[in-house]
Every structure is written in C-alpha cells, then in structure tokens.
Amino acid sequence: MNILFTTFTYYPETSGVSVAVQTLTEGMAAKGHNVTVVSSNYGKKLPSESICNNVKIIRKNFSVNLFKKYVGDVNGYIDFVVNYPKDVLVLECIQCYTTDILLSRLKDMNCKIILHSHGGPGLHDKPFAWEGDIIHTIGHTHNWCRWKKYYKYTLPSAAKYIDVALCLSLCASDLAFMNKTMKRVELLENAANSIFFNEELYKKDISKIVQIRNDDYVLCIANYIPNKRQDDIIKAFAKIHNEKCSLVMVGSKKNKFFEKLDRLSKKVNRENGKEIILLTGVERSYFPSLIHNSKLFVMASKHEEYPVSLVEAMACGTPFVSTNAGCSRLLPGGVTVVDRSELAVFMDMVESHEDIREYLSKQGRRYACEHNTTKLYIDKFEDILYSIQ
C-alpha cells in the first residue's frame, strides 16, 4: 500500500509528535508498505529529500508566520500532496498548518483519508485568559476567535472526506468533538519504542554523558519550553527530604527558558546544596538507561494529550509523578496530582518509599507491555487502514 503522511515535525526533530509519527511510519515501512512523509523545511536547513529506515522524507519550503499567514512555497506543498500517488493520506495533527492548508482540497485527493489527531487544545481555550503579558494575552484571545471558527465551520466542512479520525485516549481533548463530527472515530494509544523494553539497554553506561554526584536521582525528559514547566519540578525538588538525591533534566537544546531554569537551579543549589543537572543533546540511545536507573520520573506539563515520555518510563519500570495533563490520570504506573502545588509532597512520598515504587513499577510495566508496544501500535493502525479500503 502507498501511504503518504503529512506532519509539521519529523526526525531529526524531537518532540512527542515527531517520535509518535516516526514510530508509525517506520513500523509501516517495516511491514512492506511504501511510506512517504512530507513535512516543512522552512527555516530548518534540512535535506529536501532523504530516506531514513525505508521511509522517504520530502520537505517543502513553507510554513506559517507570527500572524498565522502561510508563507513560502504553499502551492508547491499542496500540489505535491494532491498529485502524489497514494492509496491512503494520513494527516498528522489538527490546528496544524501542514493539515489545515489541505482541508479545502481533500475532495481532490482521490484516496482514503485518515486524520490522526494529537488533541485539539483550541476547543477548550478561553478568551482574555492571562498568558503572562499583554501581548501574549491578546494573541491568545485572537487565536480563540480563530479556533471557534475552525471547529464550527472549517473541520466539519472537511469531515465528509475523512474516512476515520484517530484520537489518542478516552481523555483526548477532542474526543467528544470528533465523535459528533466525524464518520468514524478510533482510539490509537501512543507506543514506547522497543528500546525502552530492552533490559540490556538498561546497563548502558550513562557516566559517558553525565556525572551524577549521588546514586539516587529524579529524572525529567522534556523539551525546554514553558508548557513543560520544569521550573515547578525544580521548586518541588528543592522541598523533598532526601538530601542525597539529585535532579537530572534532559531537553533537546538550550534556549531562553533553559537559561531561566539554569538560574533557578543554581539558586536552589546555593540555598540547600542539592544537585540539579540540566542536559541537552543527549542521544536517545541513553534514555532507557537514564530512565530505568532513576528512582522517579517527573512530568509537570500544563498541557499534554498522551505523553510518550510517561509511557517510556512505564516501559522501563520507573514510577512517575505527573500533573493532571492529558491521559496521565488513566495510566497506572504513577501518581497524578490534582494540583501542581502537590508535586513536592508526592515526589517525596514516592521517592522515599520503596514499596510504593515497586508497586507502581510493576503496574506501569505490565500496562505498557499490554497496551503500548510498537507491535500493538502498528498492528492496530494497519488493521484500521485495511478496514477502510
């Protein structure tokens, strides 16, 4: 089968969406399907064409600017998707320029169409919500107006051309909307890559990438962006009782938010001597060992849908403490706090009680093995593909 995926982010870029889409595309290619990914190369300086693990990657020079206007070779992208020979078109994400620009042209695709939603945060936005400063508050309110129109007119108009919509979980922010709007809706939970189930990789020597003063450490793996709220994790970590425990944070690259976290980490270190390590650019092959050998995995995001990082922690048998974002409250491998002010309390409790950690570890690992393997993920997606032919 010839399958074309559209996505705004793809390998070597790092994000939850990028990882989830790469797992899907490479899994389908491994099953013998002809898989092509088309994405944006605007301002990214990546090859316009490449092949990775039998997946053909095409990048077009277009994007959307600060004022939400399409820029670059917009027609080149649209013409490529419309004319490319394909049996199935998979649109990754809504509220996303690589999908939204195609909605008015779905009638011209001459193939089956799958909308793989990764959540619809615009459905729950509120106007005039304070976003830290007046500029972002005005921008947020402007976006609220855009999304009202998007969900009332734009997506419903395209729904008749979409054969199936995929949502991530029973907690998906857009599940109710999709059930009202689309012809058919299926749930497709995210998967953890097979490396996170491989116990041999838990032995990989992490001293090559980081020197941790203490044997015990708490871990967070997330891009350094305000939504991930690593500052709340640092503040909570400062309050836990174990003085011989370090905090290790891993993100893709340094930026202004990283600098803010760095200043906060140094302040905590000066005040109570606790070790906080901020890392960037760590090879993904070290993640299984980093996660498995940590005492606790922590996520403090404001918004999530189906966080792959929690599934990866569960696959490694590491308990988590998380804010109530996305489907975290459905996952059995950790504790989801009602209020982020409780992070410190539950981090301290789980970190200091071996029996709790062992119980959560077993629950999480079992669930991941039964629901979140790459094989299950790919097999279910392939079954859905064949069912719409």
ABEGO torsion letter per residue (X at the ends): XBBBBBBABBOABBBAAAAAAAAAAAAAAAAGBBBBBBBBABGAGBBABBBBGGBBBBBBBBBBBAAGBBBEBAAAAAAAAAABBBABBBBBEBGBAAAAAAAAAAAAAGBBBBBBBAEBAAAABBBGBBAGBAAAAAAAAAAAAAAAAAAAAAAAAAAAABABBBBABAABAAAAAAAAABABBBBBBBBBBAAAABAAAAABBAAAABBBABABBBBBBBBBBAAAGAAAAAAAAAABABAABBBBBBBABBBAAAAAAAAAAAAAAAAAGBBBBBBBGBBAAAAAAAAAABABBBBABABBABBAAAAAAAAAGBBBBBBBBEAAAABAABBBBABAAAAAAAAAAAAABAAAAAAAAAAAAAAAAAAABAAAAAAAAAAAAAAAX
